[in-house]
Structure formats: structure tokens, C-alpha cells
């Protein structure tokens, strides 16, 4: 799969599915699978077994599940709406640009 235009710590809005309309911060990106992990979106219950000798308690925990990157849109910080992402090349630098208002979006943080 080609590179994704959504990076970690971006704010995205879910556009389809059961969680449509929810906004959250991207926690993790899986570019080889084309999926992302969004904070407080697509929360599933997972059973945790207790481990003897490790003092961990078993039970049912909630955690986020990855969702397809095609089901979300990046939210522009200046216009506050979901938008498509464009790129502007100036010299050697390539920056992400909001397609609605034209402002530069923050770059990838490592």
C-alpha cells in the first residue's frame, strides 16, 4: 500500500460505520495494512486472563480496535472541518495542505 496522508497525533473524523461523526486523535498508524488506531473510536471489549506470579488481574478490558484509513477524514485545525489532503512541493520540501482553505497542515512527528 502506498504512503498514507494521515499521521500520528492528527485529529480525524469517522465518516462511515457505527462510529460515524466521532472525532479523535490518531494513536498509531499501520501503513502496511492501511489501518489506523483512533482514540475513543471503535472500542471493543477484550478478555484478559490473570497471570500467576505477575499480580495482574483478569477480567474484561476495553481497548480501541484499528479501522480502515478510508473510513476517516483529516480535520483541518484552521477551518475545523473534515477535509481532503493535498501536497505542495516547494524546493526540496513537501508539505501537506488543506484542500478547503489551503493552509499548511502539521508535518509528521517522530
N, C-alpha and C positions, 0 to 999 in steps of 0.2 A: 504494500500500500504506500502511496506517496505521502510526503510530509503533511502534517496537519496544520491548520491555521489557528488552532486553539492550543494555548499553552497553560502550564500550571499557574495557579493563582488568578486566572482570568475569571470574570463573572459571566455566567452563561444563563440562558433561559431555555427551559424544556419546551419544545413546540408540539410534540406529539406524545401519545401514550397516557398512562394513568396519572402521571405527574405533570401533565401539561400546564404551563403557566408558572411553575415554580422556578425560582432563581436560586443560584448557589455558586459557590466558589469551586473551581476545579482543583481537586486534591492530587490527582495523579492522571497521567496520560499514558495510554498503551498504543503507540503508533503502529506497531506491527499487527495488532488486532483491529485497529480503527475504533477503539473504545476509550471512554474517559470515566473517571470516578468523580462524582459531584457531591459536595457536602449537603447532607439532609435531603437527598433526592434518591428515589428508588431504594428505600430502606427495607431490608429483608431480615427475617429472624433466623438465627443460626444457633444450633445447639452446641454447647461447649461441655466437654467431659472433664471431670475433675481428675487431676493427676496426683497420684500418691507420691509424697516426697517433695512436691513443689508448692504446696499450700495454695493451689489455685482452686477456686470454687467452680463447680459445674452449674449449668443452668441454660437459660435461653438469653442470648445477647442479640442486639440489633446492630446491623452494620450496613454500609452502603454497598450496592452492587454496581458493577460497571454498566454503562449504557452506550449505545452506538453514537458516534460523533455526529451522524446525520440527523439525530433527533434533537439537537440543541443548536442555538444560535448565540453568538457572542454579543454581549451587551456593551454598547459604547458608553464610556464614562461621561462624555460631554453631552450627548443628546439623551442618554438614559433609555434608549430603545434597543431591541434586538436588531442586529444589522449583519450584513454580509461583510466579508473581509476582502480588501484589495491590497495590492502591494505597489509601492512606489520605489523605484530604484534611482538613487542619486549618487553618482560616482561609484564607489565600492560598497556603499551601504544600502541595504534593502529594508524598508520599514513597512509595517502593517498600517493600513489606512481604513477608516470607517467609510463605507460606501454611501452612507446617507449624508453625513456632514463634512466628510473629507479630513477630519482631524487624525493625527497620528495616534496609534494605539501603543500601549507599552510593549516593549520587546520581551523576549523570553528571559526569565530569571533562572539562574542555575544554582 
